[in-house]
């Protein structure tokens, strides 16, 4: 008898949710299949029906996030607030908890690099010279800054509204940190 698709999707999603919860708390090397199975309420053999090992699960999660972000970016008309578009694409992924795990303290640098490489963030950067020798450095600075601030925002439990974060990023790109740091005090302007 074949399982219903809703049941298999629910089981797979349960494994993903438990894995992401664990991955946001400890490195992947410290996560066992037995632990995932126990916390999911299934046995190890059920886990193996979906994934060959923990790294296959991680790859599945990463692929899903990248696909979701790419679809989000492809479906939107880009505004003049290009980094706001990037933030919304990241924020609109299916599960923010998945991104929190992948971009968290124990997340892989490999995923961040893959995110930068596979997501066409450069199309969000208006008026950057494409043939200039500095262009790759400018793109890297822009993307790395956006991702780092997004990671911090997620880690801090979204302590700023997305509008406040966009305003801060806009100000930082336009003016640097100097307006926020005056004579040893922080200006919250």
Residue, then its C-alpha position, 0 to 999 in steps of 0.5 A: x500500500x502506497x503512503x499518501x503524499x500528505x503523510x510523506x510530506x508531513x513526515x519529511x517536514x517533521x525531520x526537517x524541522x527537528x534537524x533545523x532546531x538541533x542545527x541552530x543549537x549545535x554543529x552538524x557533527x554533534x547531531x545524530x540520526x537517532x536524535x533526529x528520529x527520537x525527537x521526530x517521533x519516528x524510528x531510524x528506518x523511517x528517517x532512512x526512507x527519506x534521507x541517506x544521512x544527515x548531510x543529505x538532509x542538510x543538502x535537501x534543506x539548502x536546495x529547498x531554501x535556494x529554490x524558494x529564494x530564486x523563485x521569490x526573486x524571479x516572481x517579483x518586480x524589483x523596486x528602487x530599494x534593491x536591498x529591501x527586495x533582497x531582504x524580502x526575498x530572504x524573509x519570505x522563504x517558507x520557514x524562517x527557522x530554516x534560514x535561522x539554522x543555516x545562517x546561525x552560529x553553527x551554519x556552514x560557511x559553505x552555505x553562505x558562499x553558495x547563497x552568494x554564488x547561486x542567488x543573483x543578488x548582483x541584479x539587485x545592485x543598480x548602476x554597478x559597472x560590470x566591466x570595472x576591475x572593482x565591480x567584483x569587490x563592490x558586489x562582494x561587499x554589498x552582498x556580504x554586508x546584506x547577509x551579515x546584517x540579515x543573519x544578525x537580525x535573525x539571531x536577534x529575533x528580528x528586534x527591528x522591524x524590517x522597515x527599520x532594518x532597511x532604513x539602517x542598511x540604506x543609511x549605512x550604505x549611503x553614509x557609513x557608520x560615522x553618523x551613528x558614532x560621534x565622540x564615543x557615543x552612539x547617535x540613534x539618528 
